[in-house]
């Protein structure tokens, strides 16, 4: 005689109840969802073809292989990073939306407290670190770093930079304060090309520029570097001292790096950091850094990138407040 098992109505209800409980259990009690599970959006404040946009796309060459998912660039160009920050804030904190930040975003945050702030973000990885140099024209009377310090303590030197209250203005202010100069006068231009042209033409005393912005003038000997504002000497300019070597505690770079919304689960943050660093450690990405004259040590993880962001955020606050541009 064959033995059969009969399940009555009560047993079916009990089984259904157990299944429903399992489906409604907290995520920590279920198998974790694979991450990323869909396309990762990379938000930038630059238009297509801009430096930040190109950096994002160069990272994305190797990233799909690391994440096993596609990535797409979302360009939100208005408001000096404001629209990009607002777009990021409109998304869930699940790691599927990241932002490529520059110092401009931090200055925009400082001016508008209604935007997401630095404390609302989690740094992930730095993508570029492009140190600035203190340059003078070939026939400048400021022939040595000491000449610059002596002149700058006697009068306000004219420094070329981009717009008032921008990244260059903060760097000029911070350098002047660290070097104990009279507050330098910022002469604003549209970009690095205009700055170096006016430096060669004698319309300004000093230019604070990335090496790539003055590459042809440096090669031709039309401008001379007095010091570099990097933590260590630059390989391309081994004879040019750092400001720190001269007793001036000033470091200034043009930087870009990735962040995501605070509240993103830690395991996803770690996955993003690891994948981004690996994607930007490829020979292709390193070739991009070299070809654009940027530091080969640009790529770092979230700890170092987070310290740099926090440092510039505080430096920017102090500069804008002292300049009367922030209340």
C-alpha positions in Angstrom: 0.0 0.0 0.0 1.4 3.3 -1.0 1.5 6.0 1.7 0.3 9.4 0.6 0.6 12.8 2.3 -2.4 15.0 2.3 -2.2 18.7 2.9 -5.3 20.3 4.1 -6.5 23.9 3.8 -4.8 24.8 7.1 -1.5 23.5 5.8 -1.7 25.4 2.6 -2.4 28.6 4.4 0.5 28.0 6.8 2.8 27.4 3.8 1.6 30.5 2.0 2.1 32.6 5.1 5.7 31.4 5.5 6.5 32.2 1.9 5.0 35.6 2.2 7.1 36.3 5.3 10.2 35.3 3.5 9.5 37.6 0.6 8.8 40.5 3.0 11.9 39.9 5.1 14.5 42.7 5.4 17.1 42.8 2.6 19.8 41.7 5.0 17.9 38.4 5.5 17.6 37.7 1.7 20.2 37.1 -0.9 21.7 40.5 -1.7 20.8 42.1 -5.0 23.8 42.0 -7.4 25.3 45.5 -7.8 25.2 47.2 -10.1 22.0 45.8 -11.5 21.4 48.4 -14.2 23.2 51.2 -16.0 25.3 53.6 -13.9 24.7 57.3 -14.6 27.7 59.5 -14.5 26.6 63.1 -14.0 28.8 66.0 -15.1 28.4 69.8 -15.2 30.4 70.1 -18.4 29.1 70.1 -22.0 30.0 67.4 -24.4 33.7 67.7 -25.3 34.6 69.7 -22.2 37.5 68.5 -20.0 35.3 67.0 -17.3 33.1 65.3 -19.9 36.2 63.8 -21.6 37.5 62.6 -18.3 34.2 60.8 -17.6 34.2 59.1 -21.0 37.9 58.0 -20.7 37.1 56.4 -17.4 34.1 54.7 -19.0 36.2 52.9 -21.6 37.4 50.4 -18.9 34.5 50.6 -16.5 32.0 48.3 -18.1 34.4 45.4 -17.8 34.9 46.2 -14.1 31.2 46.7 -13.3 29.7 44.2 -15.8 27.2 47.0 -16.6 27.1 49.9 -19.0 27.6 53.5 -17.9 26.2 56.6 -19.5 27.1 60.3 -19.2 24.4 62.7 -18.1 25.4 66.3 -18.9 23.7 68.9 -16.7 25.5 72.1 -17.5 23.7 75.0 -15.9 24.6 76.9 -12.7 28.3 76.1 -12.3 27.5 72.6 -11.1 24.2 73.5 -9.4 22.0 71.6 -11.9 24.3 68.5 -11.8 24.1 68.5 -8.0 20.3 68.8 -8.1 20.0 66.0 -10.5 22.1 63.7 -8.3 20.0 64.6 -5.3 16.8 63.6 -7.2 18.1 60.0 -7.5 17.9 57.2 -4.9 21.0 56.7 -2.8 21.6 53.2 -4.3 25.0 53.8 -6.1 23.5 53.8 -9.6 24.1 57.5 -10.0 27.6 59.1 -9.4 28.8 62.6 -10.1 32.2 63.8 -11.5 33.0 66.8 -9.3 35.5 69.6 -9.5 36.3 72.4 -7.1 33.7 74.5 -8.9 31.0 72.3 -7.3 32.3 73.1 -3.8 32.3 76.8 -4.4 28.8 76.6 -5.8 27.7 74.7 -2.7 29.2 77.3 -0.4 27.2 80.0 -2.1 23.9 78.1 -2.2 23.0 76.2 1.0 19.9 74.9 -0.7 22.0 72.6 -2.8 23.4 69.3 -1.6 26.5 70.0 0.5 29.8 68.1 0.8 28.5 66.3 3.9 25.6 64.9 1.7 28.1 63.1 -0.6 30.6 60.2 -0.3 33.9 60.6 -2.2 34.7 57.6 -4.3 37.9 58.2 -6.3 40.0 61.0 -7.8 40.3 61.0 -11.6 42.7 63.9 -12.3 45.1 66.0 -10.3 46.7 68.8 -12.4 49.1 70.9 -10.2 49.5 74.6 -10.9 52.7 76.5 -11.5 53.7 80.0 -10.6 54.9 81.5 -14.0 56.4 84.8 -15.1 57.3 86.1 -18.5 60.8 85.6 -19.8 62.0 89.2 -19.3 60.2 89.6 -15.9 62.2 91.4 -13.2 60.9 88.6 -10.9 63.7 86.3 -11.8 63.7 84.1 -8.7 61.1 83.0 -6.1 62.7 85.5 -3.6 62.2 88.3 -6.1 58.5 87.5 -6.3 58.2 87.3 -2.5 60.0 90.6 -2.0 57.9 92.4 -4.7 54.7 90.8 -3.5 55.3 92.0 0.1 55.9 95.6 -1.1 52.9 95.9 -3.5 49.9 93.9 -4.8 51.0 91.8 -7.7 48.7 91.3 -10.6 47.8 87.6 -11.0 46.0 86.2 -14.0 43.1 83.9 -13.4 39.6 83.0 -14.4 36.4 84.7 -13.0 36.2 86.4 -9.7 35.2 84.0 -6.9 36.2 81.0 -8.9 38.8 78.3 -8.4 41.7 80.4 -9.6 40.7 83.2 -7.3 40.7 80.9 -4.3 44.2 79.5 -5.3 45.6 83.0 -5.8 44.2 84.1 -2.4 45.5 81.0 -0.6 49.0 81.3 -2.2 49.2 85.0 -1.3 48.2 84.4 2.3 50.7 81.4 2.7 53.5 83.5 1.1 52.6 86.5 3.3 52.1 88.8 0.3 50.0 91.8 0.1 46.6 90.6 -1.2 47.3 89.9 -4.9 45.0 91.6 -7.5 43.2 89.1 -9.6 42.9 90.0 -13.3 40.2 87.8 -14.7 40.3 86.2 -18.2 38.1 83.7 -20.0 40.6 80.8 -19.7 44.2 79.6 -19.5 45.0 80.5 -23.1 44.1 84.2 -22.5 46.0 84.2 -19.2 49.3 83.0 -20.8 49.0 85.4 -23.7 48.6 88.3 -21.4 51.5 87.1 -19.2 53.8 87.0 -22.2 52.5 90.4 -23.2 53.3 91.9 -19.8 49.7 92.8 -18.9 50.0 90.8 -15.7 52.9 90.0 -13.3 52.2 86.4 -12.5 50.2 83.5 -14.0 48.9 80.6 -12.0 48.6 77.9 -14.6 48.6 74.2 -15.3 51.6 73.1 -17.4 49.4 72.0 -20.3 47.9 75.5 -20.5 51.3 77.1 -21.1 53.0 74.1 -22.8 54.0 75.9 -26.1 55.2 79.0 -24.2 57.2 76.9 -21.8 58.9 75.1 -24.7 59.7 78.3 -26.4 61.1 79.9 -23.3 58.6 82.7 -23.3 57.6 82.0 -19.7 59.5 80.7 -16.8 58.3 78.6 -13.8 59.4 80.0 -10.4 57.8 77.2 -8.3 55.2 74.5 -8.6 52.2 74.2 -6.2 52.3 70.4 -6.0 53.2 68.3 -3.0 56.4 67.0 -4.6 58.5 68.2 -7.6 57.0 67.6 -11.0 58.8 65.1 -13.2 58.6 67.3 -16.2 60.2 70.2 -14.2 62.7 68.5 -11.9 64.7 71.7 -11.3 61.7 73.8 -10.2 61.1 73.8 -6.5 57.8 73.3 -4.8 56.3 76.2 -2.8 56.7 74.0 0.3 60.4 73.6 -0.3 60.6 77.4 -0.1 58.7 77.6 3.1 55.3 78.5 1.5 52.6 76.0 2.6 50.6 76.2 -0.6 49.3 73.4 -2.8 47.0 74.1 -5.7 45.7 71.7 -8.4 42.8 71.5 -10.8 41.1 68.2 -9.8 38.2 66.0 -10.8 36.8 63.0 -9.0 33.8 60.9 -8.4 31.3 60.9 -5.6 27.9 59.5 -4.8 25.0 60.3 -2.4 25.4 59.7 1.3 23.2 56.9 2.4 24.5 54.6 -0.3 25.2 51.2 1.3 28.8 50.7 2.3 29.3 47.5 0.2 28.2 49.5 -2.9 30.5 52.4 -2.1 33.4 50.0 -1.8 32.4 48.3 -5.1 32.2 51.7 -6.8 35.6 52.8 -5.4 37.3 49.6 -6.4 35.8 49.6 -9.9 36.6 53.2 -10.6 40.2 53.0 -9.5 40.7 49.8 -11.6 39.1 51.4 -14.6 41.4 54.4 -14.3 44.5 52.3 -13.8 44.4 51.0 -17.4 47.2 51.8 -19.8 44.6 53.7 -21.9 43.5 56.0 -19.1 47.1 56.5 -18.0 48.0 57.4 -21.6 45.2 60.0 -21.4 46.7 61.6 -18.3 50.2 61.7 -19.9 48.9 63.1 -23.2 47.0 65.9 -21.4 50.0 66.8 -19.2 48.3 65.7 -16.0 49.9 64.0 -13.0 50.5 60.2 -13.4 49.7 59.9 -9.7 46.2 61.4 -10.3 44.1 58.3 -9.5 43.6 57.7 -5.8 40.8 56.1 -3.7 38.2 57.7 -1.5 40.3 58.4 1.6 42.9 60.6 -0.1 40.2 62.1 -2.4 38.0 62.9 0.5 40.8 64.7 2.4 41.5 66.8 -0.6 37.9 67.8 -1.1 37.6 68.7 2.6 40.7 70.8 2.5 39.6 72.8 -0.6 36.1 73.2 0.8 37.6 74.9 3.9 40.1 76.9 1.9 37.3 78.1 -0.4 35.1 79.1 2.5 38.0 81.1 4.1 38.9 82.8 0.7 35.4 83.7 -0.3 34.6 85.1 3.2 37.8 87.1 3.3 37.2 88.5 -0.2 33.7 89.6 0.8 32.1 87.1 -1.6 30.4 84.9 1.1 28.5 85.8 4.2 
